[in-house]
Every structure is written in structure tokens, then in C-alpha cells.
Amino acid sequence: MNKIVLAVAALATFGFAATAEAKQDPAERAAWSQTIRNEHLAPVAAPVFEGRNATVVSPTVPNDYIDRSVQQDNRSTK
């Protein structure tokens, strides 16, 4: 009995999945394909180095909050 219930549940699951696949919108499928293509063609970022001796590249954009924090740290350690 349990095997029959399990088999019916499995077939129902596969049937619902096939129905959902058949009802996909072509525009939605095209948009999904474009997203996948863009993810694979994205520019390669610089490698990430981890560990104690890794160098840190500071951002090129000035950040006032960070600058003030560094100045305050410098004043407090003197």
C-alpha cells in the first residue's frame, strides 16, 4: 500500500512539473536565457587574495566618513 501511495505521489509530482514547464511564457524563457548569457559573459574581476600577507587595495573614491575616522584615530593615538 505504501509503495502504491509513493508511486502515485511521484507520478503526480512529475506531472505537475511537466505542466508547469509546458505553460512557460516564451518571453519569460527568453529573458531567463539572456540573464544566463550575461552571467557567463560578465567581466572577470580581480582575484581575491586572502590571508595574513594579502595586500589591500584602497578605493579610489574619497570617502569623508573614513577620512574623518582615520583622522580621529590618529589624534587619539598621539
C-alpha positions, 0 to 999 in steps of 0.5 A, spaced: 500 500 500 505 504 501 509 503 495 502 504 491 501 511 495 509 513 493 508 511 486 502 515 485 505 521 489 511 521 484 507 520 478 503 526 480 509 530 482 512 529 475 506 531 472 505 537 475 512 539 473 511 537 466 505 542 466 508 547 469 514 547 464 509 546 458 505 553 460 512 557 460 511 564 457 516 564 451 518 571 453 519 569 460 524 563 457 527 568 453 529 573 458 531 567 463 536 565 457 539 572 456 540 573 464 544 566 463 548 569 457 550 575 461 552 571 467 557 567 463 559 573 459 560 578 465 567 581 466 572 577 470 574 581 476 580 581 480 582 575 484 581 575 491 587 574 495 586 572 502 590 571 508 595 574 513 600 577 507 594 579 502 595 586 500 589 591 500 587 595 495 584 602 497 578 605 493 579 610 489 573 614 491 574 619 497 570 617 502 569 623 508 566 618 513 573 614 513 577 620 512 574 623 518 575 616 522 582 615 520 583 622 522 580 621 529 584 615 530 590 618 529 589 624 534 587 619 539 593 615 538 598 621 539 
